[in-house]
Amino acid sequence: MATALSNKVLTETFGADTGAALWAKRAVLVIAGVMLLAISAKIAVPMWPVPITMGTFAVLTLGAAYGPRLGLATIAAYMLVGVMGFDVFAGSSAEAHGLTYMMGGTGGYLVGYVLATVALGAFARAGWDRSAPKMAAAMLVGNALIYVPGLIWLGMLYGFDKPILAWGLTPFLIGDAVKLALAAVLLPAAWKLVGRARG
């Protein structure tokens, strides 16, 4: 069983794995993933100093569960839905949406979402999602991949002489630590359930 699952990500442990049925499963997973990302982006849990938004948590855990290729297809589809003007991002609304919104202050973070999804998928493919410490390390890397382009883009838009870190990083660190801990427990626990089901 361990050998059979050694190179798989979570979504590859169930359902079809060949032929047309596999492509149908992937299509369903992409649609479900886009819906999950859109819903999670709108969830804000009260927290100090700012509410915890669940969008980044969904991006990182989806990347780990889907793997790099399916994760990339899903996050690309999510971005396409956003480009088309649908209200699928944390700060978007009926009045602020589409490409105009995506090129605003949030643009760099959205680029980071794509990078982080692929990175978490690659870490999961290497088995890091089966260990809490390794999953925590992967989440740290994923968060860095979101913040670096996000902060660079804020600096380019508003000037690097502005308090970029205070705007786009430090208020969110406590919430990110909570989400990191949650993901570090959740993904390995899911793998334990798979192991029991296959045992």
Order of alpha helices (4+ residues) and beta strands (2+ residues): alpha-alpha-beta-beta-alpha-alpha-alpha-alpha-alpha-alpha-alpha
